[in-house]
């Protein structure tokens, strides 16, 4: 059994353009590496949290033009190996996530988050139930901009009743920021997605159909702070949030130089080999 972290990084990043590089490499905050403070790519925050939750393998889903992500991360991150799959065309989040499906073993686990977000606590994914579809929830001021998760108030385990996808007047201020599940549940969601004509671009609409079919999901209100860095406003919020916390002392994997993200000169960073499915 392996624990996989799936990182959907194929998006165009149109909300924060123009950029001369992939939005997942946007410098946000810093890390302490060997006693030196260095800038961090925004996607490092998600990957760090996946590693803390036990991820042994990281699959980054990219579009054909995002080779800079391969150059930046290479083929390993500390104890975890890294591979890449390609989403040839922008067809939504569900399509991107399911591109990783052929890599999963029958007994594997899956961790999923968004690489242009910064959230706390760092160990949030570790607080989720490993045996079911479980969402890490965060309180936000404007839930209509996200996927708001409605829980059964009578259920102590946080049974999910509905996910309100970017709905004006959302009835819950708790939104999902990451989730985990066993591989069989991931495969079942994929089968339902295919049955529905691959029409679900958003995870929330697919999960609603899953719940209507008798599926179960759990929401865990363990999130403290959540920022979407995909907009200029969100970028400023993230800088403010991280400025109130000490720089993370996370060792950068051997052979990679974290200060490359500041200059975007990636020529000296080891290159991993993309896998296409």
C-alpha beads as a LAMMPS data file, in Angstrom:
LAMMPS data file: protein, C-alpha beads

277 atoms
276 bonds

1 atom types
1 bond types

-500.0 500.0 xlo xhi
-500.0 500.0 ylo yhi
-500.0 500.0 zlo zhi

Masses

1 110.0

Atoms # bond

1 1 1 0.000 0.000 0.000
2 1 1 1.219 3.488 -0.893
3 1 1 -0.051 6.947 0.029
4 1 1 -0.299 9.184 -3.040
5 1 1 -0.542 12.950 -3.080
6 1 1 -2.262 14.183 -6.242
7 1 1 -1.491 17.801 -7.124
8 1 1 -3.654 19.280 -9.930
9 1 1 -1.375 21.882 -11.508
10 1 1 -2.709 22.019 -15.070
11 1 1 -4.739 25.222 -14.668
12 1 1 -4.097 28.291 -16.772
13 1 1 -3.870 30.688 -13.838
14 1 1 -5.831 33.305 -15.745
15 1 1 -6.946 35.104 -12.561
16 1 1 -3.396 36.166 -11.677
17 1 1 -1.842 36.658 -15.109
18 1 1 0.393 37.905 -16.595
19 1 1 3.125 35.656 -15.210
20 1 1 6.243 34.429 -16.982
21 1 1 6.032 31.050 -15.260
22 1 1 3.489 28.562 -13.931
23 1 1 1.327 30.017 -11.170
24 1 1 2.233 27.048 -8.934
25 1 1 5.791 28.413 -8.777
26 1 1 4.721 31.871 -7.599
27 1 1 7.043 32.877 -4.717
28 1 1 4.996 33.188 -1.524
29 1 1 6.607 33.327 1.912
30 1 1 9.898 31.668 2.757
31 1 1 11.605 28.633 4.254
32 1 1 14.748 28.219 6.347
33 1 1 17.176 25.967 4.485
34 1 1 20.524 25.238 6.157
35 1 1 20.251 28.368 8.262
36 1 1 19.436 30.528 5.231
37 1 1 15.996 31.970 4.587
38 1 1 14.849 31.358 1.016
39 1 1 11.645 32.021 -0.957
40 1 1 9.097 29.233 -1.420
41 1 1 6.928 28.313 -4.382
42 1 1 3.275 28.419 -3.375
43 1 1 2.765 24.762 -4.338
44 1 1 5.388 23.721 -1.776
45 1 1 2.893 24.375 1.018
46 1 1 0.485 21.720 -0.232
47 1 1 3.234 19.195 -0.947
48 1 1 4.749 19.764 2.504
49 1 1 1.363 19.049 4.089
50 1 1 0.982 15.899 2.004
51 1 1 4.382 14.658 3.161
52 1 1 3.402 15.354 6.772
53 1 1 0.313 13.183 6.205
54 1 1 2.445 10.272 5.037
55 1 1 2.561 10.719 1.251
56 1 1 5.211 8.449 -0.257
57 1 1 4.512 9.343 -3.878
58 1 1 3.528 12.669 -5.391
59 1 1 1.754 12.879 -8.743
60 1 1 1.663 16.368 -10.243
61 1 1 -0.865 16.836 -13.038
62 1 1 0.364 19.413 -15.530
63 1 1 -0.659 20.824 -18.903
64 1 1 1.662 20.383 -21.910
65 1 1 3.245 23.825 -21.477
66 1 1 4.233 23.510 -17.818
67 1 1 7.661 21.919 -18.062
68 1 1 9.005 24.465 -15.564
69 1 1 7.192 22.545 -12.797
70 1 1 9.058 19.378 -13.800
71 1 1 12.343 21.289 -13.809
72 1 1 11.650 22.768 -10.400
73 1 1 10.575 19.649 -8.509
74 1 1 12.474 16.960 -10.400
75 1 1 11.968 13.321 -9.495
76 1 1 12.009 13.289 -5.702
77 1 1 11.100 15.379 -2.679
78 1 1 12.805 14.092 0.438
79 1 1 11.422 10.597 1.090
80 1 1 8.786 10.835 -1.651
81 1 1 9.164 10.094 -5.339
82 1 1 7.564 12.457 -7.850
83 1 1 5.952 11.683 -11.180
84 1 1 3.953 13.707 -13.667
85 1 1 0.872 13.111 -15.790
86 1 1 -0.413 15.414 -18.503
87 1 1 -3.918 16.817 -18.940
88 1 1 -3.849 17.632 -22.665
89 1 1 -6.746 20.084 -22.547
90 1 1 -8.351 22.127 -19.767
91 1 1 -11.427 20.073 -18.833
92 1 1 -11.860 20.874 -15.170
93 1 1 -10.615 19.629 -11.824
94 1 1 -12.228 16.174 -11.929
95 1 1 -10.631 15.366 -15.278
96 1 1 -7.236 16.505 -13.978
97 1 1 -7.439 14.393 -10.823
98 1 1 -8.541 11.231 -12.610
99 1 1 -5.520 11.453 -14.916
100 1 1 -3.569 9.960 -11.994
101 1 1 -5.878 6.957 -11.621
102 1 1 -3.788 4.458 -13.671
103 1 1 -0.912 4.898 -11.206
104 1 1 -2.859 3.800 -8.125
105 1 1 -2.750 0.351 -6.607
106 1 1 -5.856 -1.374 -5.287
107 1 1 -5.014 -0.690 -1.628
108 1 1 -3.464 2.767 -1.993
109 1 1 -4.631 5.982 -0.346
110 1 1 -5.124 9.344 -2.014
111 1 1 -4.488 12.860 -0.678
112 1 1 -5.758 15.799 -2.749
113 1 1 -5.409 19.566 -2.423
114 1 1 -5.018 22.680 -4.537
115 1 1 -1.466 23.909 -5.227
116 1 1 -2.335 27.616 -5.306
117 1 1 -3.615 27.692 -1.724
118 1 1 -1.997 28.231 1.663
119 1 1 -3.695 26.837 4.753
120 1 1 -3.193 25.923 8.372
121 1 1 -2.769 23.765 10.380
122 1 1 0.040 22.018 8.548
123 1 1 -1.066 18.603 9.804
124 1 1 -4.664 19.056 8.658
125 1 1 -4.619 16.089 6.273
126 1 1 -3.425 13.853 9.103
127 1 1 -6.627 14.649 11.009
128 1 1 -8.852 13.072 8.368
129 1 1 -10.274 9.553 8.465
130 1 1 -8.154 7.299 6.250
131 1 1 -10.959 4.817 5.639
132 1 1 -13.493 7.042 3.871
133 1 1 -13.910 10.119 1.711
134 1 1 -13.044 12.852 4.203
135 1 1 -12.852 16.612 3.634
136 1 1 -10.725 19.085 5.589
137 1 1 -12.932 22.122 6.185
138 1 1 -12.003 25.760 6.751
139 1 1 -14.097 28.741 7.883
140 1 1 -14.130 31.617 5.374
141 1 1 -15.857 34.982 5.170
142 1 1 -17.146 34.531 1.609
143 1 1 -18.132 30.873 1.128
144 1 1 -19.901 31.710 -2.138
145 1 1 -16.466 31.931 -3.760
146 1 1 -15.627 28.338 -2.823
147 1 1 -17.271 24.941 -2.347
148 1 1 -19.239 25.237 0.892
149 1 1 -19.830 21.959 2.731
150 1 1 -23.102 21.393 4.601
151 1 1 -22.891 18.869 7.455
152 1 1 -25.574 16.936 9.285
153 1 1 -25.892 18.806 12.584
154 1 1 -27.173 15.647 14.269
155 1 1 -24.218 13.507 13.238
156 1 1 -21.170 13.675 15.531
157 1 1 -18.858 12.324 12.837
158 1 1 -19.617 15.177 10.443
159 1 1 -21.659 13.466 7.738
160 1 1 -21.708 15.559 4.558
161 1 1 -25.200 16.373 3.292
162 1 1 -24.322 18.609 0.356
163 1 1 -21.552 20.607 -1.276
164 1 1 -22.731 24.018 -2.485
165 1 1 -20.480 24.868 -5.425
166 1 1 -19.811 28.612 -5.590
167 1 1 -23.423 29.237 -4.622
168 1 1 -24.607 32.765 -3.741
169 1 1 -26.097 32.731 -0.261
170 1 1 -24.307 29.510 0.731
171 1 1 -25.776 28.103 3.946
172 1 1 -22.401 27.042 5.369
173 1 1 -19.283 29.127 5.950
174 1 1 -17.124 25.982 6.005
175 1 1 -15.439 25.146 2.685
176 1 1 -13.279 22.200 1.722
177 1 1 -9.590 22.864 1.232
178 1 1 -8.220 19.319 0.904
179 1 1 -9.442 15.749 1.177
180 1 1 -8.337 12.132 1.350
181 1 1 -9.848 8.742 0.545
182 1 1 -8.951 5.106 -0.118
183 1 1 -8.189 4.263 -3.764
184 1 1 -11.381 2.155 -4.141
185 1 1 -13.492 5.234 -3.337
186 1 1 -11.479 7.254 -5.861
187 1 1 -12.175 4.585 -8.477
188 1 1 -15.871 4.593 -7.640
189 1 1 -16.010 8.362 -8.076
190 1 1 -14.256 7.985 -11.421
191 1 1 -16.775 5.357 -12.545
192 1 1 -19.636 7.688 -11.589
193 1 1 -17.959 10.578 -13.406
194 1 1 -17.702 8.448 -16.549
195 1 1 -21.327 7.332 -16.171
196 1 1 -22.381 10.986 -16.009
197 1 1 -20.659 11.670 -19.313
198 1 1 -17.580 13.251 -17.701
199 1 1 -19.695 16.370 -17.303
200 1 1 -18.582 17.271 -13.776
201 1 1 -15.846 19.882 -13.859
202 1 1 -16.081 20.461 -10.102
203 1 1 -15.500 17.944 -7.339
204 1 1 -18.543 19.278 -5.482
205 1 1 -21.104 18.380 -8.150
206 1 1 -19.646 14.892 -8.509
207 1 1 -19.688 14.314 -4.755
208 1 1 -23.315 15.467 -4.600
209 1 1 -24.184 12.807 -7.173
210 1 1 -22.155 10.293 -5.140
211 1 1 -24.124 11.157 -2.010
212 1 1 -27.420 10.865 -3.889
213 1 1 -26.407 7.325 -4.883
214 1 1 -25.894 6.344 -1.249
215 1 1 -22.220 7.228 -0.940
216 1 1 -20.900 8.743 2.272
217 1 1 -18.466 11.535 3.016
218 1 1 -17.172 13.152 6.184
219 1 1 -16.335 16.768 6.874
220 1 1 -13.778 17.625 9.549
221 1 1 -13.797 21.209 10.843
222 1 1 -10.114 21.244 11.721
223 1 1 -9.035 24.091 9.448
224 1 1 -7.840 27.375 10.955
225 1 1 -6.930 29.581 7.978
226 1 1 -7.348 29.182 4.221
227 1 1 -6.192 31.493 1.421
228 1 1 -6.642 31.085 -2.328
229 1 1 -3.489 32.571 -3.854
230 1 1 -4.906 32.406 -7.380
231 1 1 -5.872 36.087 -7.327
232 1 1 -3.912 39.246 -6.559
233 1 1 -6.093 39.843 -3.497
234 1 1 -5.468 36.297 -2.319
235 1 1 -1.743 36.694 -2.892
236 1 1 -1.708 39.722 -0.602
237 1 1 -3.735 37.824 1.998
238 1 1 -1.268 34.936 1.895
239 1 1 1.696 37.245 2.404
240 1 1 -0.069 38.770 5.408
241 1 1 -0.952 35.344 6.850
242 1 1 2.554 33.972 6.440
243 1 1 4.092 37.158 7.774
244 1 1 2.462 36.437 11.124
245 1 1 4.161 33.043 11.342
246 1 1 7.845 32.079 11.480
247 1 1 9.479 30.782 8.303
248 1 1 9.230 27.005 8.079
249 1 1 12.429 25.077 8.803
250 1 1 11.849 22.436 6.151
251 1 1 14.949 20.938 4.498
252 1 1 15.024 21.405 0.724
253 1 1 15.680 18.102 -1.063
254 1 1 19.330 17.474 -1.845
255 1 1 20.484 18.812 -5.194
256 1 1 17.746 21.412 -5.589
257 1 1 18.194 25.103 -4.887
258 1 1 15.117 26.789 -3.437
259 1 1 16.248 30.249 -4.505
260 1 1 15.600 29.267 -8.134
261 1 1 11.950 30.109 -7.600
262 1 1 12.839 33.760 -7.036
263 1 1 14.717 34.181 -10.311
264 1 1 12.947 31.405 -12.241
265 1 1 16.347 30.315 -13.570
266 1 1 15.657 26.608 -13.384
267 1 1 18.535 25.373 -15.517
268 1 1 20.458 23.741 -12.655
269 1 1 17.522 21.911 -11.098
270 1 1 17.328 18.126 -11.779
271 1 1 14.679 17.220 -14.299
272 1 1 12.137 14.453 -13.689
273 1 1 10.559 12.396 -16.452
274 1 1 6.900 13.088 -17.222
275 1 1 4.464 10.216 -17.493
276 1 1 1.620 10.620 -19.981
277 1 1 -1.635 8.685 -19.660

Bonds

1 1 1 2
2 1 2 3
3 1 3 4
4 1 4 5
5 1 5 6
6 1 6 7
7 1 7 8
8 1 8 9
9 1 9 10
10 1 10 11
11 1 11 12
12 1 12 13
13 1 13 14
14 1 14 15
15 1 15 16
16 1 16 17
17 1 17 18
18 1 18 19
19 1 19 20
20 1 20 21
21 1 21 22
22 1 22 23
23 1 23 24
24 1 24 25
25 1 25 26
26 1 26 27
27 1 27 28
28 1 28 29
29 1 29 30
30 1 30 31
31 1 31 32
32 1 32 33
33 1 33 34
34 1 34 35
35 1 35 36
36 1 36 37
37 1 37 38
38 1 38 39
39 1 39 40
40 1 40 41
41 1 41 42
42 1 42 43
43 1 43 44
44 1 44 45
45 1 45 46
46 1 46 47
47 1 47 48
48 1 48 49
49 1 49 50
50 1 50 51
51 1 51 52
52 1 52 53
53 1 53 54
54 1 54 55
55 1 55 56
56 1 56 57
57 1 57 58
58 1 58 59
59 1 59 60
60 1 60 61
61 1 61 62
62 1 62 63
63 1 63 64
64 1 64 65
65 1 65 66
66 1 66 67
67 1 67 68
68 1 68 69
69 1 69 70
70 1 70 71
71 1 71 72
72 1 72 73
73 1 73 74
74 1 74 75
75 1 75 76
76 1 76 77
77 1 77 78
78 1 78 79
79 1 79 80
80 1 80 81
81 1 81 82
82 1 82 83
83 1 83 84
84 1 84 85
85 1 85 86
86 1 86 87
87 1 87 88
88 1 88 89
89 1 89 90
90 1 90 91
91 1 91 92
92 1 92 93
93 1 93 94
94 1 94 95
95 1 95 96
96 1 96 97
97 1 97 98
98 1 98 99
99 1 99 100
100 1 100 101
101 1 101 102
102 1 102 103
103 1 103 104
104 1 104 105
105 1 105 106
106 1 106 107
107 1 107 108
108 1 108 109
109 1 109 110
110 1 110 111
111 1 111 112
112 1 112 113
113 1 113 114
114 1 114 115
115 1 115 116
116 1 116 117
117 1 117 118
118 1 118 119
119 1 119 120
120 1 120 121
121 1 121 122
122 1 122 123
123 1 123 124
124 1 124 125
125 1 125 126
126 1 126 127
127 1 127 128
128 1 128 129
129 1 129 130
130 1 130 131
131 1 131 132
132 1 132 133
133 1 133 134
134 1 134 135
135 1 135 136
136 1 136 137
137 1 137 138
138 1 138 139
139 1 139 140
140 1 140 141
141 1 141 142
142 1 142 143
143 1 143 144
144 1 144 145
145 1 145 146
146 1 146 147
147 1 147 148
148 1 148 149
149 1 149 150
150 1 150 151
151 1 151 152
152 1 152 153
153 1 153 154
154 1 154 155
155 1 155 156
156 1 156 157
157 1 157 158
158 1 158 159
159 1 159 160
160 1 160 161
161 1 161 162
162 1 162 163
163 1 163 164
164 1 164 165
165 1 165 166
166 1 166 167
167 1 167 168
168 1 168 169
169 1 169 170
170 1 170 171
171 1 171 172
172 1 172 173
173 1 173 174
174 1 174 175
175 1 175 176
176 1 176 177
177 1 177 178
178 1 178 179
179 1 179 180
180 1 180 181
181 1 181 182
182 1 182 183
183 1 183 184
184 1 184 185
185 1 185 186
186 1 186 187
187 1 187 188
188 1 188 189
189 1 189 190
190 1 190 191
191 1 191 192
192 1 192 193
193 1 193 194
194 1 194 195
195 1 195 196
196 1 196 197
197 1 197 198
198 1 198 199
199 1 199 200
200 1 200 201
201 1 201 202
202 1 202 203
203 1 203 204
204 1 204 205
205 1 205 206
206 1 206 207
207 1 207 208
208 1 208 209
209 1 209 210
210 1 210 211
211 1 211 212
212 1 212 213
213 1 213 214
214 1 214 215
215 1 215 216
216 1 216 217
217 1 217 218
218 1 218 219
219 1 219 220
220 1 220 221
221 1 221 222
222 1 222 223
223 1 223 224
224 1 224 225
225 1 225 226
226 1 226 227
227 1 227 228
228 1 228 229
229 1 229 230
230 1 230 231
231 1 231 232
232 1 232 233
233 1 233 234
234 1 234 235
235 1 235 236
236 1 236 237
237 1 237 238
238 1 238 239
239 1 239 240
240 1 240 241
241 1 241 242
242 1 242 243
243 1 243 244
244 1 244 245
245 1 245 246
246 1 246 247
247 1 247 248
248 1 248 249
249 1 249 250
250 1 250 251
251 1 251 252
252 1 252 253
253 1 253 254
254 1 254 255
255 1 255 256
256 1 256 257
257 1 257 258
258 1 258 259
259 1 259 260
260 1 260 261
261 1 261 262
262 1 262 263
263 1 263 264
264 1 264 265
265 1 265 266
266 1 266 267
267 1 267 268
268 1 268 269
269 1 269 270
270 1 270 271
271 1 271 272
272 1 272 273
273 1 273 274
274 1 274 275
275 1 275 276
276 1 276 277
